Structures are given as C-alpha cells and as structure tokens.
Amino acid sequence: MKRFLAALCVIAPMNARAAEPSMVFGHGNNPCSKWSDDGGNGLFSTVWVQGYWSALTLHPGYEHVGESLGAVGIVELVRQACKDSPDETIATATIQALQSDYIRRVIGD
C-alpha cells in the first residue's frame, strides 16, 4: 500500500503537466495575483474557474471530483491554490486544485 501511495504521489504531479492544455483562452491566462483585479471583485475569475472545472471533470475518472465541495468550495480550493502560488495562472491553479481534490478523494484525508 505504501508503494501505491508513493507511486501516486509521483504520477499525479506528472499528470498535472500532461493534462494542462497547450492553449487556454480568456481569464484563465491571468496570473493568480490578478484574481480580484478583474473589475468585478473576482467575479470573472470565479465564473471562469467554475466553467473550467466543469470542463475538466468531463475527463474519465474525474467525473465526481469536487461534488462534495460544491461551487463555493471549488472556488475556495482554487483561491487557496492561487494564494499558495500567486505567479501561476488561474488555469494552472484550477488544475492543481482539481488534482488535489481527486487525490484526497481517492486516498482519503
């Protein structure tokens, strides 16, 4: 079991890079540090994250990721990822948050 968890911890970050699209349109290209500078007190970022997360969960295996969090919890998870890495793009932070919730769901807290 320890080997499985160790392997998962190594594979998951590699998949984060592989899963990241080569092209992201719109607000997701902004750095996380610009979250609340979008003219809507973060509204554009919030809406963009919710749509992008929804699209990412169309991938097999990710269908139920974030269900227990709800829309507000998902946005808060991405906000935290942005706080941790303000120079990352909002798209990258969304992918990282999705994968962290996936790992938490598979392995448990």
N, C-alpha and C positions, 0 to 999 in steps of 0.2 A: 504494500500500500504506500509506503514511503517513497518508493521508486516512482510509482504512478504520479504522486503529488509533485515530486521533484521534476519529473518529465513535463507535467502540465505547466508548471511554473516557467519552464524554459520554452515550451512550444507556444504558449499563449502570447507572450510579447512578440514572437516572430510572426504569428498570425496577424497581430495588430498592424504590423507594417504591410503585410501582404494584402490584408483586407482593405487597407486605405486606398481609396480610388485615386487614379492619377490626375483626375480633374474634379474640382469642387466648384460649384457656381454659387454666387451670392454671398450672403452674410457669413457663411462658414469659413471663408478665406480670411476673415479678420482675426487678429490676434485676440487671445482671451482678455488681454488688458483693456480691450475696447468694448467689452460686454455692455457696460452702461453708457457708453458714449454714442449709442446708435440713434439718438434723437427721440427715443421712445422709452427712456429709462429702462432699457434692457428688453423691451417688448419684442423688438425684431429678433434679437438673439434667442429669446425664449421660444418664439414661434418657429424659428429656423431649426433649433435643436429638436423640438417635438416632431417636426416633419422628417428631419434627417434620421432620427432614432427610429421612427416608424418604417422608413425605407430600409434601414439596416436590419430590422427584425424580419424582413422577408427572406433572409438567408436561412437555409435549412439549419436547424439546431438552435437558432436564436429567436424562434417564434414567440416564446413566452418570457424573454428577458425583459425585465422592468415591469412586468404585470403587477407584482406586489408593491411596487413603488408608486404607481400612478403617475399622472402627468407632472404633478408638482414635485414628487420625489425624484423623478428622472431629471428634471431641470436642476434640482438642488445637487444631485450627484455630478452633473456636468459642471455646474458652478464651482463645486469643490475641486474638480479636476483642473479647472481654469485657475483657481486660486493657487493651486499647487504648482502650476506651470503657466504663468501669465504670458510667456512668449510663444506658446503653442497656438495653433489656430483653433477656432471653436470646433471645426470639423474633427481635428485630431483629438481634442479633449472629449468630444462626444463618443468617438470610437473607444478611447481608453475607458471611459465611464461604462459603456456598454459591456466591454470585456470584463471589467472588474465586477460588474453585477452578475455576469454569466459565471465567472469563476466562483463567486460567493454562492450562487445558486447550486452549482454542481458539487462543490466541495463542502459547502456549509460554512457557517460563521465560526 
